[in-house]
Amino acid sequence: MNASGVIDVHTMIDYRPIGRMQKLVLLLGFCIIALEGFDLAVMGFIVPVLKQQWHVTNHALGPALSAAQIGLVLGAVAAGPLADRFGRKAVLLLSVALFGASTLLSATAGDLPQLVLFRFLTGIGVGSVVPNTATLISEYAPQRIRSLSVSFIICGVAFSSACAGFLSAWMIPAFGWRSMLVVGGVIPLLMLPVLLVALPESVRFLVAQKAPAARIRAVVERMAPGETSAQSVFVASKEQLEGAQTKLLFAEKYWFGGLMMWLAYFAALFASNMLSNWLPSLIKESGYSLQYAARVAAVYQMGSCWMHGAGRCGALLSIFSGAQMLSLEWSANRVFMILILPALIAGIALLAKDHRGRLAAR
């Protein structure tokens, strides 16, 4: 028990061994991110079937795929202010409920306008989940493994997207495309009671908001049993000033570097979302079965997991600085591009040959 009665929650988190509650928070964070990743990726696997059953074109389905991304932007923008006002846990629970219910409603859509609306609402929920889950994880993780912890939960997106691919290869032919949306909607709603009971509010947020000492003590006791008393006073020596940090992003010395990072992140997400949404359709339209297309897309998603994606980067961030990691990743990507260049050239040649053949047939 702390003899002085003053407990610095930052010091406690950074220097104590990782406790059972922190591991539980990490596990629940991974599950939340995995569920939202499933709901975000599922449309890409049902598009080939929608085109056949609803007799629509890729152009007509574009809004249904883009609606979730637009909602995601709005949800991400609103997530920070809402979480700072009402708490990480409250916003997370509301977001999980929103994207779960919206995905379930998407299974009832009878036409494209309804599907677009429900996918837009799904995107708002998903957009709110990601930043708040990452924030909650980072506020419970010690500094020495913070990057690795956040990277670990982000791997949940690739893991669940791959699961969606393998599952859709079986479920869509057997039960129809709506079954995938039912699964993606029901599981988050079933998880809500678990999150309500097991997921703690951020102790750093509680201290910053000057919450009642009894409420803070209940959370700290779960993290460090026997370390507090009824007279304990809780402080945060490294309390962050979010407003000041946000303003720094637009300061003269940071604007160019920030702009370059935003452009790089935009380009990466653009390419990733484009492939996730349209790869199954492209493969199926090339003459392969839906099951094969779903499995190939699932294997692509697996590439973002531990050894070849976010988890590896998180582990390396514990060794190298952010600038060094960017240089390493840039160099590695150049090597990979060189290695796949022959395959890319061969693919373009096959597409050109196929196109010439179709023109000749006409």
Salt bridges, closest charged atoms under 4 A:
ASP14 OD1 - ARG146 NH2 3.26
ASP14 OD1 - ARG204 NH2 3.93
ASP14 OD2 - LYS238 NZ 3.83
ASP84 OD1 - ARG88 NH1 2.86
GLU139 OE2 - ARG88 NH2 2.92
GLU285 OE2 - LYS51 NZ 1.93
GLU329 OE2 - ARG312 NH1 2.86
ASP354 OD2 - ARG358 NE 3.18
